[in-house]
Amino acid sequence: MTFDIDFVRRQFPALAGEWAYMDNAGGSQVLSRVAARVSDYLLSSNVQTGASYGPSQESTRRVGEARKAFAAFMNADPGEIVMGPSTTILIRFLSEAMAGKLSPGDEIILTNTDHEANIGPWLKHEKNGITIRFWTCDPDTYELDLDTLSAMVNERTKLVCVTHASNILGSINDIAGIADIAHSVGAEVCVDGVAYAPHRAIDVKALKADYYIFSVYKVFGPHFAVMYGARDKLLALDNIYHYFFDKSRVPHKIEPGNINYELAWGSIGAVDYVEELGLRDGAAKGRAAIEAGFAGIAEQERALTAQLMDFLATRNSVTVVGRTSTAIAERVSTVSFIVGTESSRRIVEAVDAHKIGIRYGDFYAKRIVEDHGLGSTEGVVRVSMVHYNTSAEVDRLIAALEPNL
Ligand SMILES: Cc1ncc(COP(=O)(O)O)c(C=O)c1O
């Protein structure tokens, strides 16, 4: 496996500047090919889809290509891909479209480790008599225990909502194991994949996910989002578009309003890029190359994470929030920590001066921060790296952190 960091960095024009970007879990840098595609769509095929004239057929084809690309990206079928402006909105749409399947007394399980995007929309069902139950992580280790979930599910459980990777802890959850437990009582699983998608190949079949959502602006693309829904599950959802849309009109019945065509076409560039990384490594086109591309990404990220973790382990004042393992299957390269009772803000602001972008706070995963008393330090310091970060950048970060820890 070769990882050509020079090739990688050349794909992102912003990386030529002086800043080291380590707030990637907030939003990644954008590939030049993505920006070129957005521009090309707007300047050459910006007509409404669905008409019989040639340019309209071309714009229809381009939007269809985006569904195909994301189907390959997630190991799904194009008809199982729903697109929209953001993960928060797609989960809201999903929640609204699920109303018809829920009856008073039914239960939904949420976690306190999730971003609010996969919590708030589900709480709205409480007013219709749905019981919400929180699956909380261990107060010391932050781990979600599957035996606890097994004890929580019952024949009234209709849905388990969980993040694939925590945007604070970086830990990767055992989605297939969670799905087995949910499915054993006939419940579905809605996975927030936002903090996972930039780091590893997504295989919704292997994960046994019923719904899986992520944001393309964290995966080297524009502000756009994608949701996988298993075909039979999408068909069973309510129509949330105009009244004359039939329930069978998947995915359009849950894509109210026109989706953003130029961003759909632009987003293909992100898939194309990961595939190219795999092709450069000798993998066959398509899914195999996407998986190979992510294998290279994962290894680069593991090395960066180990470099940072090794340094943090030398500082007595530092407590890593979450797993300290750097194993590829255990965590992504999002690392959070606190420094005694110090303000996380002070530490991050000291690092800002070195032209290194990191961040402090709760990152909208507010419940885990509140439940663990991390509010008193103004949240955690979060360093979120991706594969285009370098060992030299981590060295710079360490030098900037050192006098402040
Ligand atoms: C884990 C996680 N889920 C959901 C979201 C929300 O994504 P969006 O901004 O696309 O709604 C974020 C954004 O930071 C996130 O980190």
PDBQT file of the ligand as one rigid body, heavy atoms in Angstrom, charges set to zero:
ROOT
HETATM    1  C1  LIG A 501     -21.640  13.543  14.281  1.00  0.00    +0.000 C 
HETATM    2  C2  LIG A 501     -22.390  14.640  13.606  1.00  0.00    +0.000 A 
HETATM    3  N1  LIG A 501     -23.666  14.432  13.263  1.00  0.00    +0.000 NA
HETATM    4  C3  LIG A 501     -24.401  15.378  12.647  1.00  0.00    +0.000 A 
HETATM    5  C4  LIG A 501     -23.864  16.594  12.346  1.00  0.00    +0.000 A 
HETATM    6  C5  LIG A 501     -24.731  17.633  11.676  1.00  0.00    +0.000 C 
HETATM    7  O1  LIG A 501     -24.435  17.676  10.313  1.00  0.00    +0.000 OA
HETATM    8  P1  LIG A 501     -25.104  18.804   9.409  1.00  0.00    +0.000 P 
HETATM    9  O2  LIG A 501     -24.362  20.060   9.661  1.00  0.00    +0.000 OA
HETATM   10  O3  LIG A 501     -24.902  18.288   8.003  1.00  0.00    +0.000 OA
HETATM   11  O4  LIG A 501     -26.525  18.889   9.772  1.00  0.00    +0.000 OA
HETATM   12  C6  LIG A 501     -22.540  16.879  12.685  1.00  0.00    +0.000 A 
HETATM   13  C7  LIG A 501     -21.958  18.208  12.408  1.00  0.00    +0.000 C 
HETATM   14  O5  LIG A 501     -20.991  18.615  12.988  1.00  0.00    +0.000 OA
HETATM   15  C8  LIG A 501     -21.785  15.868  13.328  1.00  0.00    +0.000 A 
HETATM   16  O6  LIG A 501     -20.517  16.067  13.688  1.00  0.00    +0.000 OA
ENDROOT
TORSDOF 0
